[in-house]
């Protein structure tokens, strides 16, 4: 055990001196705000019910952040605290430690929302969530302090330059023909997929590739608008999220984990999820909206 890991265990054990059943449940709940499932629930909501263009930029940035984190973890291959000292284990997780995916993902997600909304109280709320998620990973014994710091630093490097870079990229590719846009959106994720490939690095690339096709189809055949009422937004979200999880769970049950095709099939699973979020669900929203308008216009 090196000095940094030994120091990290001292910090974790000091934090865990406040441990209680109530805090265990509280921090397990807090850490769930940095889980993939949470982002699966929230990112589509922004695209379907808040604002299309900004949400798509957000989604691409977040997917790249997820891929980069998974790739960096696999490359650095550093242990978790409970691997070195099982007495600190409260939470459950797997894979290498640094950089913390919860720390990086929460900073990119909540940081982007704070920059988007630009309201002081909401920015303070977002910073508090980022800090509490990071602290929860230490309390639960699943990350060293250096893992959290590494995740935050990588998240910051992506959040500010990444958002500005996306604006420049959008301006450059906006005039490209649809086949070129589709090629870029498909070839880049496929080219990145073999780099230290794992389930966690392949899945965000699959979503990004699926979204790239979806937004072209949506623009040509749907061009949906944001919901006009809360009721419409709720119905839209429920339909969309049920379909998304049906694809996610249904394909998860049938994809063979021991097959050499496992990672390509994971890519296809998330590709379909991206296609659902970006095009199929909006097409259904439009059809339901058209049917409702036709029904309301009948004498």
Secondary structure, 3 states (H helix, E strand, C coil): CCHHHHHHHHHHHHHHHHCCHHHHHHHHHHHHHHCHHHHHHHHHHHHHHCCHHHHHHHHHHHHHHHHHHHHHHHHHCCCCHHHHCHHHCCCCCCCCCCCCHHHHHHHHHHHHHHHHHCCHHHHHHHHHHHHHHHHHHHHCCCCCHHHHHHHHHHHHHHHHHHHHHHHHHHHHHCCCCHHHHHHHHHHHHHHHHCCCCCHHHHHHHHHHHHHHHHHHHHHHHCCCCCCCCHHHHHHHHHHHHHHHHHHHHHHHHHCCCCCCCHHHHHHHHHHHHHHHHHHHHHHHHHHHHHHHHHHHHCC
